[in-house]
Amino acid sequence: MDIESGSIDLKSNTATISKHNFLWGWFKALFTKLMNNVTDFTDKVKKLGKDDPRRITHSIKVGVTLALVSLLYYFSPVYGGFGSSTMWAILTVVVVFEFSVGATLGKGLNRAIATFLAGALGVGAHHLATLAGTEGEPILLGLFVFLLAAVASFSRFFPGIKARYDYGVLIFILTFSLVSVSGYREDKIIRLALHRFSTIIIGGLSCVVISIFVFPVWAGEDLHKLISLNIEKLGDFLQAFGGEYFENVDKDGLIPKDDKKTFLHLHGYKTILNSKTAEESFANFASWEPPHGRFGYRHPWKQYLKIGASTRQCAYRIEALSNCINNSQTQPLEFKKIVQKGCMEMSIESGKALKELSIAIKTMKHPDSVLTHLKNSISAADNLKSSLRTATLENANIFDLIPAAKVTTLLIEVIGCIGNIVDSVNELSHLAKFKGAETTTTNHDNATHAVITVCALSTALESGILEDPLILQGLQQI
């Protein structure tokens, strides 16, 4: 019996120890996972702040503004104190204070104007409804709310109103409904409307003043930098493309796997493909901003959108060029030697032209030397066309020629897109009065002529390539 009881106690102790070890391991794993989550969150916060330190400044500004507006509870200089209406000032700060000055001004003005108009119409609707007696009052109020809410909601479908005044329309519907259907007497409703309008004005002005005078963030400046940076990314790609496509090839015509890694840093152009929404938002916010820095009154912000559209068209062609590098497995050495010099010269000169445009936008100086690089690109394309006409490709595999011919055609299309960018930047230079733009009217006409020349040359080159019987036969087989 003693032996059996001893074995039972041993098993019980072993089970208890195993249970304790399991619990300890579970708590240890939970603590480790919790610490890892905290570390990851801390790293994300640090990265978010390092990417744009203005985010930290903006957060502090919002906190300071809310603290100042909250003090309205303890002051009573007007109407014996704002009382519960102070919450409207706090709510205004929360919903109006945006990252940039333009966004804050746009929301603030929308809220103030919409509140004033809706409040005035709400008081009038309430007064007219009371004249109809107790039976007709709810009918008239319901009719007024229905009509104004339906018309205001329908107006939000207009693109212009949707882009600039959508928030104001929403506030108009909300304020009118609250004021018109309230059960207060007319004298109290007027006092209520004045209190709410006053607190909204105080909250909105607090946001605007702090946003403008305390470390301001200008949407127009962000748009200016974004357009310049996007053009610079395209120039970086084109200047490196020739070396990646033609020079990093071994004796068998295969791209070494290690060399493909050197091309990864040129993928910055991909951000341009999805930049339309950001550009339109910046342009919309910038239109609300007052003159600041280098940007005067009625600065042509819409012209930046035209440049951005032309830049994206160029980025689409560049994406196709990038795919030619990433997806190509063999290089047609004989045909490559024919087009190598012309394509590399086109690529390098096009990249220089884009870099010049980026610098011109960044410094707000007229791009004088861009046309030189653009003409060099056109000259290289013309020489390439002549080389193709005189070239003889014997015993060539047609399917090996098509990828290089595609690259040549894409480079010609890129030059045409750059010509459109040059034309748009020249127009911006004159509208925004860049330095040196007054004496370069003839250059603007030359840029337009260069665009036409490139388009014509592109068509001629494509037809010149397709005149080759080998390539024509291959295209028909495909």
N, C-alpha and C positions, 0 to 999 in steps of 0.2 A: 504493500500500500504506500509506504514512504517513497519507494522508487517511482511509482506511478504518479504520486502527487508532485514529486520533484520535477518529473518530465513535463507535467501540465504547467507548473509555475514557469519553467524555462520557455515553453512555447508562448505563454502569456507575455513574458517579458520581451521575447523576441518580436512579437506582434506589436507591442507598445512602442518599442524602439523603431520599428519599421514605420509605424504611423507617424511618430515624431519626425523621423527623417523625411518622410513624404511632405509633411506640413512645412518643415523648415525649407525644403527644396522649393516648394510652391511659393512661399513668401519671398524667398531669395530671388526666384525668377521674376515674380511680380515687381519686386523693388528694382531689379535690373532693367526690366522693360520700362518702368516708370522713369527711371533716370535717363534712359536712352531717348525716350519721348521728350523729356525736358531739354536734353542736349540738342536734339534735332530742332525743337521749336526755337531755342536760343540762337542756333545757327541761322535759321530762316529769318529771324528778326534782325540779326546783324547784317545779313545779306540784303534784306529789304532796305535797311537804312543806308548801307554803303552804295547800293545802286543809285539811289537818289536821296541825298541828305535833306532835300526840301520837304520830304514827307514828315520827317521829325519836326521840322519847324512848323509845318502846317498843323500838326496835331497839337503842338503847344499853343498856337494862335487860337485854335478852336476852344481849347480849355480856358484860356484867359478871357476870351469874349463871353463865354457862358458864365464865368464867375462874375464878370462885371455886370452883365444883364440881370443876373440873379439878385443883385443888390437892390433892384427896383422894389423888392418887397419891403425894404426898410426905409424908403423915401416916399414922401407924400407932398410934393410941391404943386401938383395939379389935380384938381377934382377930388381933393382929399385922399389921394393915393389910388393906385391902379388896382390893388386887391388881386382877385383871381385872374384879372386880365393880364397880369405879368406872365402867366404861362404862355400867352401868345407870343410874347417877345422871346422867351426861351425856345419855344417851338420854331420860331422864325430863324433863330441862329442855327438850330440843329439841321433844318432842311435847306437853308439858303447858303451857308458857308461852304464853298467848294474849294477845290485845290488851287484853281487859277483865278486871277482877278476877273477875267471876262466871264467865266461861269458864275462867279458870285454876283457880279453886277447884273447879268442877265436874269438870274433867278430873283434877285432882290427887286429889280424894277418890275418884273412880271408879277411878283406877289403884291407889291405896293399898289400898282395900277389896277390889278384885278380886284384887290380888296376894296379900293375906293369906289370903283364902278359898281361892283356887286353890292356893296353896302348901300350906296345911294339908290340903286334900283330896288333893292330889297325893302328899304324904308318906304319908297314910293308905292311898291306893290302892297305892302302891309297897310298903308293908309287907304289906298283904293279899295282893298278888300274889306276894311272896317266900315266903309260907307255903304256896302251892300247888306249890312245887317248880319245877325248871327247865323242866319240860314245860308245866305249867299257868300259869306266870307270864306269858308273852306273850299267852296267850288272855285271861286276866283283865284285863291292862292294855289290850288292844285293846277289850274289852267296856266297861271304865270310860271310856275316851276316847270311844268311840262314843256312849255314853249321855249323858254330860255335854255333849259337843260338840253333839249333836243337840238336846237340851233347851234349851241356852243359845242356839243359833242360832234355834230356833223362837220363843223369848221375844222376840227382836228385832223380831218382827212386831207386837207389841203397841204401839200408838201412844205410851202413856205411857213405856214402857221405851225405845222408839226415840228419843224426844225427850230424855230425861234420862240414861239409863244405857247407851246403845249402845256408847260407848267402853269402859266398864267390862266389858261382856259380852265384847267382843273380847279385852281383856287377860286376862280369866278363862280363856277357851278357850286362849289362847296359853300362859299360865303353867302351867295344869294339864297341858297336853300335854308341855311341856318338863320339868316336875318328875317327873311320873309315869313317863315312859318313859326317864328318864336311867339310865345304867348304873352309877351310883355305889352304894357301900354305904350302908346306912341312916344311919350316923353322919355320913358325908360329905354326904349329900343334905340332912340337917337343917342342917348348917353352911352349905351352899351357899344354902339357902333363907333363912337368917337374914341372910347377907351381902347377898343381892340385895334382900331386903325393907328392910334398913337403908339401903342406898344409894338405893333408890327413895324412901324416906321423906325422906332428906336432900335429894335433888334436888327432890322435891315441895314440902317446906317452904321451900327456898330460893326457889322460884318464887313461892309464896304470900306470903312475907314481903316480898320486893322488890316484888311486884305491888301489895300493899296500902299499904305505907309509903313507896314512892318514886314520886311523881307518879302516883297511882292513876287508872285509867280505869274509871268505874262504868257498867255496862250499864244499870242502872236509871235513872240520870240521863240517859243517851242516849235511852232510851225515853220518858222524861218530856218531853224537849225535842222529840223527833220528833213526838209526838202534838200538842203545842202548835203546832209549826211547820206541820204539815199543816192544822190547823183555820184557822190564820192565812192560809194560801195560799188556802183556799176563800173566806174573807172578803174578801181582796184582789180576787179575781175578781168576786165579786158586787157589790162597791161600784163597780167600773168597768164592769160589764156594761151597765147602763142607758144610760150615755153612749155606749158603743160601738155599741149596737144601734139606739138611737132618735135620737141627736143627730148622729152622723157620717154624715149622709145628705144628698146634694145635692138640688137642686130636682126632678130627674127620678126620685128614689127610688133612685139607685145609690150604692153605697158607693165613695168615691174610693179608688183604688189606694194612694195615699200614706198614707191614714189607716189602712189595714190593718196597716201596720208598727207602729203604736202599740199594737196588740193582742198583739204577740208576747211582750211581757214578762209577760203574764198566763197563760202556759202552764205555770206552776209546778205547777198542780194535777195535771199528768200524772204526776209522781213518786208521787203518792198512790195511783194505780191499781195500782202494783206494789210497794207497801210492806208487804204482808202478811207476806212471808218475813222481812224485817228486824224487824218488830214482834214476831213470834213468837220469833225468835232472842234479841232483847233481853230479852223477858219470861222466857224460859227461863234465860238467864244471870243475870238479876236475882234470880231465886228462890234462887240459890246464895249471894248476897252477904249479908254481915252488915249490921246497921243502920249507916247512914252519913248524915251531913248531915241533910237534912230528911226522910229516909225511914227510918222506924222499923222495929221488928221486925214481921214478917208484914204488910208493906205490900201492899195489894191490886193486885199487878201484873197479874193476869188481867183486872181491870176496864179496864185500858188497851187490852186487845185488843178488848173490846166497843166502846169509843169508836172505835178504829181501824176496826172493821167498819162502824159507822154513818157514819164519815167517808168511807170508800170508796164506800158507797152514794150519798152526796151527790155525790161526785166524778164518779160515772157520769152523774148528771143534768146536772152542770155541763159534762161533756164534750159532751153532746148540745146544751146551750146554745151552747157554743163552735162546734160544727159549724153551728149556725143562722147565726152571724155569718160564718164562713168560706165557707159554701156558698151563701149567699143572694145573688141577683143583682138582685132587685127588691124593693121594699118597698111594701106596700099602704098608701098614705098615709092614706086615709079610716079604715080599720080601725086603723091605727097610732095615729092621734090619739085613738081611743077607749080603747085599752089602754095608751097610753104612760104616763100619770100613775100608774095603778095598778101597772103592772109596774116602773117605776122606783122607786117607793116600796117595793114588796116587795123589790126587789133591794138597795136601799141599807140598809133596816132589817135584812134578813137578814144582809148583810155585817157590820153593826154587832154583831148578836147573836153571830156567829162570832168577831169580834175580841174581844168581851168574854169569851167562853168560852176563847179562847187565852190571854188575860191572866190569867184566873182559874186556869187550870192552871199557867201559868208561875210565878205568885206564890203558888200554893196557898192562895187565898182563895175563899170561896164566891161564885159568880156571882149577885149580887143583882139587877143591872140588866138581865140577859139577858131576863127575862120581859117587860120593858117593850118592848124591840125586837121580840120575837116576837109580842106582842099587836098592835103597830103593823102588822106584816106581815100578820097575820090580818085586821085591820081593813081594810087596803088591798085584800086579796083579796076581802073581802066587798063593798066598794064597787065593785070591778071587776065582780063578778058582777051587781050592780044595774045598772051601766052597760050591760052586755051585754044585759040583758033589755029595756032601754028603747031600745037602739040600732036604727036603721033603716039598712040598707045597700042602697041602690038602685043598679042598674046596676054592681054590683061583680063583678069576675072572681073566681069561687070559688077558683081555684087560687092567686090572690094572697092570699087570706084565710087559707088553711091554715097557712103558715109562722108568721105572727104568732100564730095561735091555738095552735099547737104551743108557741111560746115561753111563752105565758101558762100553759098547762097544766104545762110543765116547771118554771116558777117556783113554782107551787103545790106540786108534788112536792118541790121543794127545801126549801120551808118545812116540809113534813112530815118530811123527813130531818133538818133542823135541830132539830126538836122531839125526835126520837129522840136526837140528840147531847146536847141539853140534859138530857134525862132520865138519860143515862149519866154525864154529868159531875156532875150532882147526886148520883147514887149514889156516884161516886168521892169526892166532897167529904165525904160522911158516913162512908164506910168509912175514908178516909185522915185524917179529922178535920181538914179544912181550917179555916182561921181564919174564924169566923162561921157554920160549918155547924151548930152546936148549936142556934142560935136560929131556924133557917129551915126547920123541918119542914113548915110550911104551904106554903112556896114550892115545896117538892119535890112536894107534891100538886098545886099549881097547874100545875107543868110537865107533869105527866102529863095533866092535864085539857087543857092547850094542845095536846099531841100528838093527843089524840082529836079536838079541835075542828078541827085542821088537816086531819086525814084525812077527816073528814066534809065539810069545806068543799071539799076537793079533788074529792071525788066530785060534790058539788053543782055546782061550777063547771064541771066537764067536762060534766055533763048539761045545764047551762045553755047552754054553748057549742053543744052538739050539737042543742039545741032550735031554733037558728036554721035556717030552711029552706034558706038558701043553702049554709051549711056542710054541713048534712046531705045535700043533693043532691050536693055535691062529693065527700064521703066515699063515697057510694054509687057514684059514677062511678069512683073509684079502686079 
